[in-house]
Amino acid sequence: MQFYQELETILTTGEPSLKADLFFRFMKHYKENRCSFESSHVPKEFTMPSYASICRVVSPRDVPKRSNLTTKQGQVHLLHAVAHIEYSAIDLALDICYRFPNMPKAFYDDWLEVAQEEIAHFQMIESLLERLGAKYGDIPVHSALFEASQKTNHSLLERLAVVPRYLEANGLDATPAILQKLRTLPESEILNSIKSVLKRILDEEVEHVRKGDYWFSYVCKKVKKPKEQTYKEIIGHYYPQGFSRIKQLNTKARLEAGFTCSELELLLQKKICKQENM
């Protein structure tokens, strides 16, 4: 089985169950060392996300906002938004393997493992949507994560900074706030299930960001660039107001994922860590 050609097929498959089936078939070959890395590989520039075949893609401002989470509609909107993030994350993990050749095998091992876990996350959320009589594709979605990947197609260093270390790391900050809101609501079977799934996703996303941190550090060393300043410059270029918009930082999760106190304080321009953690 050809490594890059197979990834291209999976990446361009929109239907979630077929994408998962193709991925697991590929992974069986990969784990058995029956994949060949084509030396002539030239990655394609994708013009649209794979989910465009099953979802209506709109501007972020036109995506329905989450409403009352005690209602079925509010729960569907929340779950669909999370499902879309997880579906997008599958393609992001696959694309970093597809687009950037000549890395150590451990690099591909890591990101294929991330893709596998993102598939599991998507399927858990998809199951909750089905319990509510909904499915992925019922609600319009935006393509912000896909656009971020397009903008960083030319640079592995920038891809690692923007996707796992910025966009996915932001999820470490956002999910606890959602969980806290859910805990204030009257208990129900579906809300308990949502909380349980979101907590598992949060725990596993810490490791995904940590992998991004490891490989960002690896590439910084390889090109002889200072890690913390390079990260700040890249994010400042793509998201000039990015750090000023952070309202609540999940310091514990970010530290576990590879950020340092000095780096977080450099980004936010304020003290956030206790002295003993520095």
C-alpha positions in Angstrom: 0.0 0.0 0.0 1.3 3.5 -0.9 1.4 5.7 2.1 0.7 9.1 0.6 -1.8 7.9 -2.1 -3.8 6.2 0.6 -3.8 9.2 2.8 -5.0 11.3 -0.1 -7.9 9.0 -0.6 -8.9 9.1 3.1 -8.5 12.9 3.2 -10.8 13.5 0.2 -13.5 11.1 1.5 -16.3 13.0 3.0 -18.7 10.4 4.4 -17.5 9.8 8.0 -18.1 6.0 8.3 -16.3 5.4 5.0 -13.5 7.7 6.0 -13.1 5.7 9.2 -13.2 2.3 7.4 -10.5 3.4 4.9 -8.4 4.8 7.8 -8.5 1.6 9.8 -7.7 -0.5 6.7 -4.7 1.8 6.1 -3.6 1.6 9.7 -3.5 -2.2 9.6 -1.1 -2.1 6.7 0.9 0.7 8.3 1.4 -1.1 11.7 2.5 -4.2 9.8 5.1 -2.1 7.9 3.3 -2.8 4.6 3.2 0.8 3.5 5.7 2.3 1.1 6.6 6.1 1.3 6.6 7.2 -2.4 9.8 9.2 -3.1 8.0 11.1 -5.9 5.2 12.3 -3.7 3.9 15.8 -4.4 1.0 16.8 -2.1 -2.1 18.3 -3.7 -3.5 21.7 -2.7 -7.1 20.9 -1.7 -9.6 23.6 -2.7 -12.4 22.5 -0.4 -12.7 20.5 2.8 -13.8 16.9 2.6 -16.9 17.6 4.7 -18.2 20.0 2.0 -19.8 17.0 0.4 -22.1 16.4 3.4 -22.2 19.8 5.2 -23.3 23.2 4.1 -20.3 25.5 4.6 -21.1 29.1 5.6 -19.4 32.1 7.2 -18.6 31.6 10.9 -21.1 34.4 11.7 -23.9 32.4 10.0 -23.3 29.2 12.0 -26.3 28.8 14.5 -25.2 29.8 18.0 -25.6 27.5 20.9 -28.9 28.1 22.7 -30.4 26.8 25.9 -28.6 23.6 26.7 -31.5 22.2 28.6 -33.4 22.0 25.3 -32.9 19.3 22.6 -32.1 22.0 20.0 -29.4 23.6 22.2 -27.8 20.2 22.9 -27.8 19.3 19.1 -26.2 22.7 18.3 -23.5 22.1 21.0 -22.8 18.5 19.9 -22.8 19.4 16.2 -20.2 22.1 16.8 -18.0 19.7 18.7 -18.5 17.0 16.0 -17.3 19.4 13.4 -14.2 20.3 15.3 -13.4 16.6 15.8 -14.1 15.8 12.1 -11.9 18.7 11.1 -9.2 17.4 13.5 -9.2 14.0 11.7 -8.2 15.7 8.4 -5.7 18.0 10.1 -3.9 15.0 11.6 -3.9 13.1 8.3 -2.9 16.2 6.3 0.2 16.9 8.4 1.4 13.3 7.5 0.4 13.7 3.9 1.9 17.1 3.3 5.2 17.0 5.0 7.5 14.2 4.0 11.0 13.2 5.1 10.3 13.3 8.8 11.2 10.6 11.4 8.8 7.7 11.4 7.9 8.6 15.0 6.3 11.8 13.5 3.9 9.8 11.4 3.3 7.4 14.3 2.2 10.3 16.5 -0.1 12.0 14.1 -1.7 8.8 12.9 -2.4 8.0 16.5 -4.0 11.4 16.9 -6.1 10.8 13.8 -7.3 7.5 15.3 -8.3 9.2 18.5 -10.1 12.0 16.7 -12.1 9.4 14.8 -13.1 7.9 18.2 -14.0 11.4 19.5 -16.1 12.1 16.4 -17.9 8.7 16.7 -18.7 9.3 20.4 -20.3 12.7 19.5 -22.0 11.3 16.5 -23.6 8.6 18.8 -24.9 11.4 21.1 -26.3 13.3 18.1 -28.1 10.1 17.0 -29.7 9.7 20.4 -31.2 13.2 19.9 -32.4 12.3 16.4 -29.8 14.3 14.6 -26.6 13.6 12.5 -23.5 15.4 11.4 -24.4 17.6 8.4 -27.8 18.7 9.8 -26.4 22.1 10.7 -24.3 24.5 8.6 -20.6 24.6 9.5 -17.7 27.0 8.9 -14.3 26.1 7.4 -11.9 28.1 9.7 -9.8 25.0 10.6 -9.5 24.0 7.0 -8.5 27.5 6.0 -5.8 27.5 8.7 -4.4 24.3 7.2 -4.4 25.9 3.8 -2.5 29.0 5.0 0.2 26.9 6.5 0.6 24.3 3.7 4.1 25.8 2.9 5.6 25.4 6.3 5.7 22.5 8.9 6.9 24.9 11.5 3.9 27.2 11.0 1.5 24.3 10.7 2.6 23.0 14.1 2.4 26.5 15.7 -1.0 27.3 14.3 -2.9 24.0 14.5 -1.9 22.0 17.6 -0.2 24.7 19.6 -2.7 27.5 19.0 -6.1 26.3 17.7 -6.2 22.9 19.5 -4.6 24.5 22.6 -7.4 27.0 22.7 -9.8 24.1 23.0 -8.0 23.2 26.3 -9.2 26.6 27.5 -12.7 26.5 26.1 -13.9 23.0 27.1 -13.7 23.5 30.9 -16.0 26.5 30.6 -18.5 24.4 28.6 -18.3 21.7 31.2 -18.7 24.2 34.1 -21.9 25.5 32.4 -23.2 22.0 31.9 -22.7 21.2 35.6 -25.0 24.1 36.6 -27.9 22.6 34.7 -30.4 20.2 36.0 -29.1 16.6 35.6 -30.4 14.4 32.8 -29.2 11.2 31.1 -28.1 13.0 27.9 -26.4 15.9 29.7 -24.5 13.4 31.9 -23.4 11.6 28.7 -22.3 14.9 27.1 -20.3 15.8 30.1 -18.6 12.4 30.2 -17.6 12.5 26.5 -16.4 16.1 26.7 -14.2 15.3 29.7 -12.7 12.3 27.9 -12.0 14.5 24.8 -10.4 17.2 27.0 -8.1 14.7 28.7 -6.9 13.2 25.4 -6.5 16.5 23.6 -3.8 17.5 26.2 -1.7 14.7 24.7 -2.5 15.9 21.1 -1.2 19.4 22.0 1.8 17.8 23.7 2.7 16.0 20.5 2.4 19.3 18.6 4.7 20.9 21.2 7.2 18.1 20.9 7.4 18.4 17.1 7.4 22.2 17.1 10.4 22.0 19.4 12.0 19.5 17.1 11.6 21.6 14.0 12.7 24.8 15.9 16.0 23.0 16.9 16.5 21.7 13.4 16.2 25.2 11.8 18.0 26.9 14.8 15.2 29.1 15.9 14.2 30.0 19.5 11.0 28.2 20.3 9.1 30.7 22.4 9.9 33.8 20.4 9.3 31.9 17.1 5.8 30.8 18.3 4.9 34.3 19.4 5.9 35.7 16.0 4.0 33.0 14.0 0.8 33.4 16.0 1.1 37.2 15.9 1.3 37.0 12.1 -1.8 34.8 11.7 -3.8 35.9 14.7 -2.7 39.5 15.6 -5.3 39.7 18.4 -5.2 36.0 19.3 -3.8 36.2 22.8 -5.6 39.4 23.8 -8.9 37.6 23.3 -8.1 34.8 25.8 -10.5 35.2 28.8 -9.6 32.2 30.8 -6.5 30.1 30.5 -6.3 26.4 31.4 -2.8 26.8 32.8 -2.7 23.2 34.2 -3.5 21.6 30.9 -1.2 23.9 28.9 1.7 23.1 31.2 1.0 19.4 30.8 0.9 19.9 27.1 4.4 21.4 26.9 3.9 25.2 27.4 6.1 26.8 30.0 5.1 29.4 32.6 7.5 31.9 31.1 6.0 31.3 27.6 2.4 31.7 28.7 3.3 34.9 30.6 5.2 36.2 27.5 2.2 35.6 25.4 -0.4 37.1 27.8 1.9 39.9 29.2 0.9 39.1 32.7 1.7 36.8 35.7 -0.4 33.6 35.6 1.8 31.0 37.4 2.7 30.6 41.0 6.4 31.2 41.8 7.1 27.5 42.5 6.0 26.5 39.0 8.4 28.8 37.3 
